[in-house]
Amino acid sequence: MSSITLTPDSLDLFLGFAEDAPNWSGSPLVTVTPQQRGNLADLKKKGLLTTWEDEDGCVFVNFTEAGIAFAVEHGFEARDLQLPW
């Protein structure tokens, strides 16, 4: 089991991204409330994910290796969290 400890809100946000990942080819759209911005920063600081912005200004998640492993521990499939390229 992982040694990563998240607050309940950060865990909920992470699991939401993992659940949505298959709908976005492994890189879900970031739609967070102002209250969730700190949780997103927490996930990035803990090395679970990175974000990137497309030319239209939309922000997406990329799961790191640690993030994929953490999601797998919570019942998600690694293949659903990896970019196809």
N, C-alpha and C positions, 0 to 999 in steps of 0.2 A: 504494500500500500504506500501511497505517496506521502511525503512529509510536508506537502503544501497545505497550508491552513488558510482558508478564506472566510470572510464574514458571510453570513447567510445571504446578504444582498449581492455580494461579489460572486458567490457560488451560483445563485439564481441567474445572474447575467451571463456567466460563463456557460452554464448548461443551456440557456436559451440560444446562445450563439451556436453551440454544438448541435442542438436540435435543428436549427435553421440551415446549417451548413450544406446539407444535401440539396437544398433548394437553390443554392448559389454556387454550385460546382466547387464546394469546399471553402468558399470565401464569403461568408454572409455579410450583408449590409449592416452597418452600424446605425442603429436608431435608438439612441439613449436619451433619457430625460436629463435635465440639468442635475437632478439628484443622483443619477447613475454615472455621471462623469468621473467621480472619485473612484467608483467601483471599476470602471474601465481602466483608469490609471493604475489601480491596484493589480489588475490582471496583467497589464503590460510590465509593471515593475517586477512582478513575480515570474516573468518570463514565459507566461502561458500563451501569449499572442502578441502580434504586432498589428498595426493598422497601416493602410495605404489609401491614398485619395486618387480617384480617376480624374480624367480631364474635365468632367462635368461637375466636380466637387463632391461626389459621393464617396463616402468613406467605407472601407471594407476591412474585415478581419482576415488575417492569416494566422493559423495555428502553428506554434513552434513545435518542435519534437516533444518538449515537455508538456505542452498543451494537449497534443494528440494523446500522449500516454495518460495524462490526467483524465481526459474525456473517456478513453477506453476503460479506465477504472470505474467510471460511472455508467458503463453499459453501451457506449457509442462505438461505432465501427470506425477504425482508423481510416479506411478508404474513403469514408464520407467527409473527412476533415482535411484531406490533402488535395492540393491543386492538381488538376489533370496534366499540367505541363511541368 
